[in-house]
Amino acid sequence: ISKTLSERTKLLSFSLDLSYKDAKIDFIQLIPLSKKQYLCLIFLNNGQSIHKTFSLPYNLEKSTLLYIQSYLNKSLKNLSIKDAYLKLLKLKNEENLLLETFREIIKILASSCENFYFYGLHNLIENINNLKQVKNIVKVLEEKEKILSISKALLENLKSNLSIILGVDIDKEIFSEFSFVVSKVKQKGNDIGLIGIIGPKFMEYKKAVRYVEKASNIISSYFSE
């Protein structure tokens, strides 16, 4: 859908997965699969779970693995995925023990919190004459923490199911010359994501709104079946 939205509008499309937005971490379990390979299970209080494998350059003793598991549960229990990611990001600079393990858990949390997907960067670049703006946007799309701040700003500025949001309200340094057309994606009345486009302030808003609304309706209908 994001690909079609970008192709039809000739702009940069994006989608944001909010399925873990309100969930809190209930329990984290680390399971050895083979030498140097482990499974991380993150159980959430809404019944969902995250499970991903990771590898380390060394083998962990059972007692060490249990210590790390206990440490993570004590530090991250009842936190959202995003808050846990941010907290662990700070801890890795303070905790000298087994930094490699914490680094892998950080990657798992980072990949799970508010997944932001983009398509059609080339379409947006064609509408930009300022090379500095191009570099700034490309840099933003590569930084997880920056993407998290963008998603937070979008949610704070979204006043209805479909909104036009000025770029200065998201990030005045990066998006001052752009606007966002954003729509909520729903599943049985609950917000599970966002879909929209990013374009120059002088874009065809009527066309952008029409396509974003249509994309949102298609996705919402699919999840409501």
N, C-alpha and C positions, 0 to 999 in steps of 0.2 A: 504494500500500500504506500509506504514512504517513497519508494522508487517512482511509482506512478504519479504521486503527488508532486514530486520534484520535476518530473518530465512534463507534466501538464502546466505547471505554473512557471517553469524555467527558473526556479529559485531553490534555495537550500531547505530541504524538509527535515524534520526531526520527530522522534517519538520518545516518550519518557515512560518507563515502566514503574508504576507506583505500587506494585503488588505487595512489597514488603514495607511500605511507608509507615504504617501505624503499628507494625508488629514489633514485639520486644524479644530479646534473646532469653530463652528459658534455660537451655543447657547446651554445652559444647562437649563433644566427645571426639577423641583422637584415637584412631584404630590403625595398628600396623598392618600393612598388606603384604609387604615383602621387605627385603633389606633396603633401607633408605627410602621406601615409599609408604605413604600414609594416607588415610582417609579422614577428612574433617567433616563431622556432622554437626550442624547447627540447628537445634530445635527451637521453634518460635512459639510464642504463647497463643497464636491464632491457629495452631495445628499444622502450619506449613513447616517445611524443613529445607535446609540447604546442604547439599553433599557434594564435595569436590575432593579430588586427590591432589596430593602435592609430593614433591621429592626433596630430599635434603642431601647434602654432600657427605653426611655421616649417618651412622646408625644410632638410634636412641635406645637406651636401656628402658625397660618397662617402668622402673621407678621414676626415671627422668620424664618419660612421657606422661605419667600420672601427675607429676609435679606441675608440668606445663598446663595440662588440662585443668587442674585445680586452680592454678593461677589465673587462667583465662576466665573460668566461671566466676571466680571471686571478683575479678575486675570488670567483667562485661555483662553479668546477669542483669536483666531488666532494662538494658539499654537498647535503643533502636539500632538497626544495622549501621546506619550512618554515624550515630554517636559512638558506637563501638569502634568503628573504623578510625574516627578522629582521635579517640582516646588511645587506641593501640599505636597510632602513628606517633603520638607524644611519648608513649612508654618506651618505644624502641630506641629512643635517644637517651633514655635514662637507665634502662635495664641492660646490663652487659651480658647477662646469662642467656645463651642460646638465641642470639639475635636472628640467626638464619630461620629458625622455626617461626618466630614472631613475624618475620618479614613475609613468610609464605601465608600465614593466617591473614595478614594485612591485605595481601593480594586477593584472597578469597572474599574477604569482606568488601573490598573495593569493587570487585566485579559483581557483587550482589546488591549493592545499595544504589537504588534509583538509576537503573541502567538507561543511559542516554544514547540514542542511535541517530546518526546523521546520514543523509544521502544527498548527493548533488552539489558538492562544494564547488565544482567547476561552474555550475549555473550561477552561483552567487558571485564568484570571482569575475565573471563576464560583466557583471553590473557594477564593479568597483574599479575606479580609476586610480585610487590611492594605494600604492604598493605597501605602505606601512599598515594600512587597515587589513590588507590581505594577510600579511605576516602575523598580525595580532590575532585574527580569527583562527588561522591555522594552529597557532600556538595554544589558544584556548581549547580547541577540540582535542588536543593531546594531553591536557592536564586534568586529571580526575578531580582534584580539589576545586578547580575553577568551574568544571562542569556541575559539581554539586552546588556551588554557590549560584550558578545560573538557574538550576532547577528550583532551588529555594526561592529565588526572586520571582520566577514565573508563577509559582504557586501563590506567593503573597500578592501578586498583582492581578491574578485571574479573578475577576469580579463576577463572571457568569459562566455558563457552559461554553460559550465561545466569545473570545475577547480579542481586541486589537491592543497590543501593548507596545508603547514606545521603547526603543532600545535604550534610551537614557535611564529608564526606570529599572533596567536589568543590569547594565554596566555602562556608565556614561563614557568611560575611556575607550571601550572596545566597540560598543554598539550605538554610539551617538548618531550615526547616519543611517540606522536601520530600524525596522519595526518587526514585531512578531505578530502573527495571526495564529492563535492557539485555541484548541478545543479539547474538552475533557472526553475521555473514553470511559464508558460505563459498563458495568456488568450487574444486571438486576438492580439498578439504582445506585450502586456503589461506584465511586471513582477508582479506576484501576490504572489509569494512565493519561497521558496527554499526547496529542499529535498536532503538528502545525508547520508553519514555514517561517523562514527568516528572509527578509528582502529589504531593498532600499526604501527609504521613506516615501519615495515617489512611485512605488509599485501600484499595480492595478488592484486596489483593495477589494472591489466587488468580486473580481475573478478569484482572488486568493481566498476570500471568505467562502465562496461557493464550493471550491474544491476541498478546503479544509473541513467544512461541515459535512460534505459527502463522504470523505474518508473516515471521519469520526463515526458517522452513522453506520457505515459498512462494518467497521471493526466492532462497534458496540452490538450490532445485530448478531455478529458471529459468536461473541462471547455470551450472549443472552439465550442462545438456542439450547 
